[in-house]
Amino acid sequence: MDQKKVNLFDDEDIKKQVIEVWATVFSASNIVIQHAKQFGFDGMVVVPNPNIHQLLVPVRLLSQWIEVFLCENMEYDQVRLMLNAKQQLLRMEMVAAALEAGDLENFNRTMEEIQNQAQI
């Protein structure tokens, strides 16, 4: 029996959702970049709302969505966008961890990576 694989990403609505997820993650990363430039390492803990920790709450939920949809047979462009968003999300989590640990070196290195990724 020949089984045909269902490709959810042929649906234009799903493709739009992929783009929205990517845009949401990168919008949050742009806010983190602005805060880092404006407040610096020491000031990031007193950033007015939303701070990095508040930004990560809804974005982490998107991470689960990304995991589910990456398991499907996706077109290259959608895979690239989702992996790009997942990578940026991980970097933001690393910045939050560096802030909590008081680790300026990792904060600076990871912020540089976030800035470089955001320029794509």
C-alpha positions, 0 to 999 in steps of 0.5 A: 500500500502506497502511503502518501506523506501529508505535508502541512506546510503546503498550506499558506496559513501554515507558511504565514505562521512560520513567518510570524513565529520567526518575526516574533522571535527576532522582534524580541531579540531586537528589543534585547539588543536595544536594551543591551545598548541602552542599559549595558550589562549592569542595567539589564537587570533593571530594564523597564518592562518588558525585560529579557526574562519577560520577553522570553516567556511567550517566546519559549512557548514558540520554541515548543511550536518550532519543535513540533513543526520541524518534525514535519516534511517542511520546505527548505525556506521554512526549515531555515526560518525555524532553525534561525528562530530557534537559534536566536531564542537559545542565544536570548536564553543564554544572555538571560542566564549570563545576566543571572550568573553575573557573567559579563564575558558570556553576556558580551559574546552572546550579545554579539552573536545575537546582533550578528544573527539579527542582521541576516 
